[in-house]
Amino acid sequence: MISPAAVAHRICPFCEASCGLELDVEEGRVIRIRGDQNDVFSKGFLCPKAIGLKDLHEDPDRLRTPLIKRDGRFMEASWEEAYAEIARRLPPVIAAGGPDSVATVLGNPTSHKMSLMLYFPRLAKALGTRNMFSASSVDQVPKMLSVGLMFGSWLSVPVPDIERCDFLLILGANPMVSNGSLWTVPDFRGKAKALRARGGKMVVVDPRRTETAAVADAHHFIRPGADVFFLLGMVQALFDEGLVRPGRLLEHCNGLDALAAAVRITRPNAWRALRHRRRHHPQPGPHARDHATRRALWPHRHLHPAVRHPCAPG
């Protein structure tokens, strides 16, 4: 009699969507991967990356030991040999060039593994270098800076509530491909369909006809780098039309009057001079009214408006 495979439940380590996985494991080997229907976030959804986890885990080219370059070629080595090589070569580099002569590079899954999250900061502190690069430094540090300035902590990233909103404005992001990345929204395609099924509306502002733009109710092209002027126009419209009504949130707001005064310095005609020369360039007024009068989300972006690369996929 063939014994049934054991079932293990895990979280996909590839991105912030954190989809639930259900694994069939037999004699220490993964037999099958499928979505966990009982996961409260992903509800059984999986993207191709998760489906390929078994192949990645068993890939013959996967590194299973440290490698040391000898005579121009990387050779397999033991952990003891690897640590000895680091101890031999790293201290002289730091002694000669200082801590900033060393740089670190982290891959995205580092943020999804408890051990690496706990121990890498210790390594970085011991090195003392300011040159630290990662997936975050490529595409999301400006977002962390903006939320830190607004909410007090660089980890206080707001998560748009797509499951209950009626109007979703997306600027320069492509969640049909990225699943929202920092948004943490497994199965964006299904959630977007549900939004429209309940009478909601999704609008994309992007210089490129992305996969998300293709399924949106409206897509407006914009000159790369001009998002800040579009958002400025939206804020102006909110104040000009008396749509700023913080209510009970007023006690948590600082500088609202200063913001109103600042946006009046530049009138809509100023940002129109910077617009992309296309018919469908977005007008800020209607979108500002939708945000103020409907159950709407503040614009979803992968990065801060002023620095977002126009062709980044997130």
Disulfide bonds with the S-S distance in Angstrom:
none
